[in-house]
Amino acid sequence: MSTVVLDKVTKVYPGGFLAVDRVSLKAENGEFLVLLGPSGCGKSTLLRMIAGLEEVTDGDVWFDGKIANLLSPRERDVAMVFQNGALYPHRTVRGNLSFPLEIAKEDPGATRDRVANLSKALHIEETLDRRPGTLSGGQRQRVAMGRAIVRQPKLFLMDEPLSNLDAGMRTELRMEISQLVRSLGVTTIYVTHDQVEALTLADRIAILNRGVLQDVGTPAQIYNDPATAFTAAFLNSQQLNLVSAVVHTPQNNYVLLDMGPHHLILPWSDPRAYATSQYVGKPILLGMRPDGLAPVPESYDGPSVLGRVRALEYHGHEWLAYVECGIPAVPVPEPPDPRAKANGHAAGTGGLRGMVQRMFRSPVDEQVVDQEQVGQNVGSGIHRRSDLIVRLGARPVWRVGDPCKVGVDLSRVMLFTVDGARIDPPRR
């Protein structure tokens, strides 16, 4: 087992392409840490720097309290599983599984026993004498996992190992990976862009975007209390409702969130009210998940908005309603795109919480970012129509064109600055 620490790790490719921007992160001994983010966010680059396959431009990588920047991949004692399996096509499954032990000059008898036992655990014992070309995608990934596991390394690195499989096989292998890795107690860093994989597998999740660390925490922490609007939008099975509201405190009786034709009220008893009141007269962002909204009768006098059903969408197990209510949706704020030529190293962002407060700003001497382009280049889980998306359950209670009233669960409304940083005080 191993502890991995990244201290302000930066990667700049030739030509000034900034892939990873001063990421500080720690994987505890025996922890299953998932790196999550959209394609091109730098998570695979970060994994390759940990493995020693990419040179670190700046910052340090530490293994068990010892700096590892100059160690070769072999000296780091890590095992990596790739998206395509990367098996030796001329070797049988048995040969692929035994190869790391052969290189290490392990006892042939012990190698045979270990391969046999591992193949049973991975349910591939019947394929031991077949070559990779004759296997299904799921079988090949099981072999790739077995080849990584068989020599019992200190650290597992997995780079989207399930992305090429169909949905059913991903679910099956996801469960097996979780059970097997935890039974071994080996520190694991797992890269994926799939939110379901991250939520179901991880002890902790680290979310990246454009090479910048956005949030770190347990699945429950970053889902229920995301540090940024991007985290809230990305870690969402349906599109996130993100709208703008202006803060008022009428006669200091409560905090009013003015969304134009509609408003919501935060009583002073709400723990977020004081922090929100600091933005009086200014716009903020409200994030509302579809399952935090619900149809309510006209007589309902709780937090709600009025609208008209524009469309219904059937998802098999549930219906979603798109409700036109006159509240324009806004794009998710993102940090300035570092995918441009940088003069040396891009400016750093500091620690996570400090970074959250300033990661969307650029110093005057930094490259100017086209804000219109940033607004258009929004992340996963964002819609631009002025609709609220409401989860209806297995049976729709509305029809297209119906006027409707949408109840809002205030406890699940997320509050962000216009820059995308969380307003409510940190509770971790």
Secondary structure, DSSP 8 states (H G I E B T S, - for coil): ---EEEEEEEEEETTTEEEEEEEEEEE-TT-EEEEE-STTSSHHHHHHHHHTSS--SEEEEEETTEE-TT--TTTTTEEEE-TT----TTS-HHHHHHHHHHHTT--HHHHHHHHHHHHHHTT-GGGTTS-GGGS-HHHHHHHHHHHHHTT--SEEEEESTTTTS-HHHHHHHHHHHHHHHHHHT-EEEEEES-HHHHHHH-SEEEEEETTEEEEEE-HHHHHHS-SBHHHHHHS-SS-BEEEEEEEE-GGGSSEEEE-SS-EEEE-TTSTTHHHHHTTBTSEEEEEE-GGGEEE--TT--SSEEEEEEEEEEE-SS-EEEEEE-S--B----------S--SSS-----SHHHHHHHTT---TTS----HHHHHHS--SSB--SSEEEEEEESS-S--TT-EEEEEE-GGG-EEE-TTSBB-S----
